[in-house]
Amino acid sequence: MKMSDGVEQAIHSVAMLSGLSEGGVLSAAALAEFHGVSTSYLLKHLQALSGAGILDTVTGPKGGYRLAKAPAEISLLDILLAVEGPAPAFRCAEIRQRGPKPVSDRFFSKPCNISAAMLRAERVYRAELAKTSIADLGVELAALDDGSIAARGCAFLEIHERKTAR
């Protein structure tokens, strides 16, 4: 299964925003700079995250983005659905009914078994994403970090975080 680059960028951005101080925001440009990605492409996904209620958007010269809810309340599935939409990754086009020498319609009374298998797999993968929150990722990262990753993020936030009223 292949997801767009926007899913990765959105997850990393939400994780970065989880480190903001109370009342802090980051601009889309700062998030893009930190991750080395295109601001315009990232902005599209930040807007989708805002529309899904995952991020708050603060307008004005000191504006930017911040989490709309606690990191423990934001699952990877929430982010995936905001960026990619709710449609299943596998979409059956019923090609089994095409081609030469078609067979009787009675063979098509049940959903395609290939489609059914793919949808079962997707339910499992979505359930797994639903079980993992941004807070969980932070805990896992902290267990692996020797302090270098945290120091990099803190140094960046020290320069780029904008303070605004909550």
VOPAGU-2260 file (C-alpha; in pm, 1 decimal, decimal comma):
REM VOPAGU-2260
SITE   aa  ch    i         X         Y         Z
SITE  MET   A    0       0,0       0,0       0,0
SITE  LYS   A    1     136,3     338,7     -92,3
SITE  MET   A    2      35,6     659,2      82,5
SITE  SER   A    3     109,8    1009,2     -36,6
SITE  ASP   A    4     408,1    1200,7      97,1
SITE  GLY   A    5     151,7    1425,5     260,3
SITE  VAL   A    6      69,0    1158,3     519,3
SITE  GLU   A    7     429,2    1142,1     639,2
SITE  GLN   A    8     460,6    1520,3     638,5
SITE  ALA   A    9     133,5    1559,8     827,8
SITE  ILE   A   10     228,4    1306,6    1096,7
SITE  HIS   A   11     571,3    1464,1    1149,8
SITE  SER   A   12     418,2    1811,9    1159,4
SITE  VAL   A   13     157,1    1712,6    1416,2
SITE  ALA   A   14     430,8    1547,6    1623,7
SITE  MET   A   15     638,7    1866,8    1602,8
SITE  LEU   A   16     340,6    2079,7    1705,4
SITE  SER   A   17     289,6    1856,5    2009,8
SITE  GLY   A   18     611,5    2005,4    2149,0
SITE  LEU   A   19     488,3    2365,5    2149,5
SITE  SER   A   20     451,6    2553,6    2473,2
SITE  GLU   A   21     111,8    2680,3    2591,6
SITE  GLY   A   22      -6,2    2946,9    2347,3
SITE  GLY   A   23     269,8    2871,3    2098,0
SITE  VAL   A   24     224,1    2827,2    1722,7
SITE  LEU   A   25     447,1    2744,2    1428,1
SITE  SER   A   26     406,6    2879,0    1078,8
SITE  ALA   A   27     370,4    2646,5     781,9
SITE  ALA   A   28     701,2    2784,0     652,9
SITE  ALA   A   29     878,6    2689,4     976,9
SITE  LEU   A   30     733,3    2337,6     973,6
SITE  ALA   A   31     835,2    2297,4     608,7
SITE  GLU   A   32    1185,0    2424,8     683,7
SITE  PHE   A   33    1231,8    2185,5     975,6
SITE  HIS   A   34    1128,2    1888,7     763,0
SITE  GLY   A   35    1295,9    2003,2     441,1
SITE  VAL   A   36     974,7    1994,2     237,8
SITE  SER   A   37     778,3    2230,1      15,1
SITE  THR   A   38     577,2    2488,8     208,1
SITE  SER   A   39     298,4    2498,8     -49,2
SITE  TYR   A   40     257,2    2119,2     -48,5
SITE  LEU   A   41     266,2    2102,1     331,5
SITE  LEU   A   42      21,2    2390,8     361,2
SITE  LYS   A   43    -241,0    2190,2     172,2
SITE  HIS   A   44    -213,7    1913,6     432,4
SITE  LEU   A   45    -207,6    2150,4     728,0
SITE  GLN   A   46    -533,7    2297,2     600,3
SITE  ALA   A   47    -681,8    1947,4     576,0
SITE  LEU   A   48    -572,0    1879,0     934,7
SITE  SER   A   49    -735,9    2204,9    1043,2
SITE  GLY   A   50   -1054,4    2112,4     860,5
SITE  ALA   A   51   -1057,3    1778,0    1041,8
SITE  GLY   A   52   -1027,3    1948,2    1381,2
SITE  ILE   A   53    -676,6    1818,3    1448,7
SITE  LEU   A   54    -507,9    2158,3    1421,8
SITE  ASP   A   55    -611,2    2510,0    1513,6
SITE  THR   A   56    -518,0    2788,2    1275,8
SITE  VAL   A   57    -420,1    3121,8    1424,5
SITE  THR   A   58    -431,3    3409,8    1176,8
SITE  GLY   A   59    -228,1    3728,1    1175,2
SITE  PRO   A   60     139,8    3820,2    1179,8
SITE  LYS   A   61     207,2    3598,1    1481,1
SITE  GLY   A   62     -18,5    3324,9    1348,0
SITE  GLY   A   63      45,5    2966,1    1262,5
SITE  TYR   A   64     -67,3    2621,1    1365,4
SITE  ARG   A   65    -109,1    2438,5    1695,4
SITE  LEU   A   66    -285,3    2122,6    1806,2
SITE  ALA   A   67    -660,6    2150,5    1851,3
SITE  LYS   A   68    -661,4    1863,4    2099,4
SITE  ALA   A   69    -421,3    1674,0    2320,9
SITE  PRO   A   70    -159,4    1451,2    2152,4
SITE  ALA   A   71    -313,3    1145,8    2322,6
SITE  GLU   A   72    -642,6    1223,0    2144,7
SITE  ILE   A   73    -490,4    1232,4    1793,7
SITE  SER   A   74    -441,1     893,5    1630,3
SITE  LEU   A   75    -242,7     813,4    1320,2
SITE  LEU   A   76    -572,0     710,6    1162,4
SITE  ASP   A   77    -714,9    1057,5    1231,0
SITE  ILE   A   78    -423,9    1210,9    1041,1
SITE  LEU   A   79    -439,2     958,6     756,2
SITE  LEU   A   80    -811,0    1018,4     706,3
SITE  ALA   A   81    -765,5    1396,9     714,4
SITE  VAL   A   82    -497,9    1384,5     444,0
SITE  GLU   A   83    -610,4    1093,4     225,1
SITE  GLY   A   84    -983,8    1095,3     288,8
SITE  PRO   A   85   -1206,7     810,9     407,6
SITE  ALA   A   86   -1218,0     605,4      86,0
SITE  PRO   A   87   -1051,7     264,5     108,0
SITE  ALA   A   88    -704,1     233,8     -43,5
SITE  PHE   A   89    -822,1     -56,4    -262,1
SITE  ARG   A   90   -1105,5      22,4    -496,2
SITE  CYS   A   91   -1255,1    -270,7    -681,6
SITE  ALA   A   92   -1352,1    -178,6   -1037,0
SITE  GLU   A   93   -1516,7    -517,4   -1096,5
SITE  ILE   A   94   -1280,3    -606,1   -1380,7
SITE  ARG   A   95   -1383,8    -966,9   -1332,2
SITE  GLN   A   96   -1698,8    -878,7   -1528,5
SITE  ARG   A   97   -1508,5    -745,4   -1828,7
SITE  GLY   A   98   -1325,7    -905,8   -2116,8
SITE  PRO   A   99   -1420,3   -1164,8   -2374,8
SITE  LYS   A  100   -1665,0   -1447,1   -2313,7
SITE  PRO   A  101   -1844,5   -1307,4   -2007,1
SITE  VAL   A  102   -1989,4   -1556,4   -1760,9
SITE  SER   A  103   -2332,9   -1559,0   -1600,9
SITE  ASP   A  104   -2431,1   -1274,7   -1367,8
SITE  ARG   A  105   -2498,7   -1534,2   -1097,3
SITE  PHE   A  106   -2120,7   -1543,1   -1034,3
SITE  PHE   A  107   -2130,5   -1176,1    -939,5
SITE  SER   A  108   -2408,1   -1185,2    -680,5
SITE  LYS   A  109   -2148,5   -1166,8    -400,2
SITE  PRO   A  110   -1871,6    -907,7    -370,7
SITE  CYS   A  111   -1544,8    -993,7    -539,9
SITE  ASN   A  112   -1341,7   -1217,0    -307,6
SITE  ILE   A  113   -1027,1   -1019,1    -392,3
SITE  SER   A  114   -1197,4    -697,2    -291,3
SITE  ALA   A  115   -1327,6    -860,4      27,2
SITE  ALA   A  116    -976,3    -978,7     121,9
SITE  MET   A  117    -827,7    -634,9      56,6
SITE  LEU   A  118   -1095,7    -463,3     265,1
SITE  ARG   A  119   -1039,1    -708,3     553,6
SITE  ALA   A  120    -668,5    -622,0     544,7
SITE  GLU   A  121    -747,4    -250,7     539,1
SITE  ARG   A  122    -971,9    -282,9     844,7
SITE  VAL   A  123    -682,5    -441,6    1034,7
SITE  TYR   A  124    -434,8    -176,0     925,9
SITE  ARG   A  125    -675,8     107,8    1010,8
SITE  ALA   A  126    -746,2     -46,5    1351,5
SITE  GLU   A  127    -372,6     -52,8    1420,2
SITE  LEU   A  128    -335,3     312,9    1318,5
SITE  ALA   A  129    -631,5     403,0    1540,1
SITE  LYS   A  130    -450,8     249,1    1839,5
SITE  THR   A  131    -140,5     468,2    1797,8
SITE  SER   A  132    -154,6     830,3    1912,2
SITE  ILE   A  133      86,4    1118,1    1867,0
SITE  ALA   A  134     155,3    1091,3    2242,0
SITE  ASP   A  135     247,6     722,7    2194,0
SITE  LEU   A  136     496,4     819,0    1923,8
SITE  GLY   A  137     651,1    1075,2    2157,2
SITE  VAL   A  138     698,5     815,2    2429,6
SITE  GLU   A  139     857,1     571,4    2182,0
SITE  LEU   A  140    1090,1     841,7    2047,7
SITE  ALA   A  141    1195,6     951,1    2396,5
SITE  ALA   A  142    1292,6     592,5    2477,8
SITE  LEU   A  143    1522,9     581,3    2173,1
SITE  ASP   A  144    1664,5     933,3    2192,1
SITE  ASP   A  145    2001,5     999,9    2350,5
SITE  GLY   A  146    1899,8    1364,7    2373,1
SITE  SER   A  147    2009,8    1461,7    2022,5
SITE  ILE   A  148    1663,6    1453,9    1866,6
SITE  ALA   A  149    1504,9    1646,5    2153,0
SITE  ALA   A  150    1784,7    1905,1    2144,7
SITE  ARG   A  151    1738,6    1958,1    1770,2
SITE  GLY   A  152    1362,7    2010,5    1809,3
SITE  CYS   A  153    1397,8    2236,7    2114,5
SITE  ALA   A  154    1660,6    2452,3    1943,0
SITE  PHE   A  155    1435,3    2492,0    1639,8
SITE  LEU   A  156    1130,9    2575,9    1850,0
SITE  GLU   A  157    1333,3    2829,7    2049,6
SITE  ILE   A  158    1391,1    3024,7    1728,0
SITE  HIS   A  159    1065,4    2967,7    1538,3
SITE  GLU   A  160     786,1    2927,7    1793,6
SITE  ARG   A  161     550,7    3225,2    1800,3
SITE  LYS   A  162     376,6    3312,0    2124,3
SITE  THR   A  163       9,1    3396,1    2106,2
SITE  ALA   A  164    -282,3    3391,0    2345,2
SITE  ARG   A  165    -468,5    3060,8    2367,9
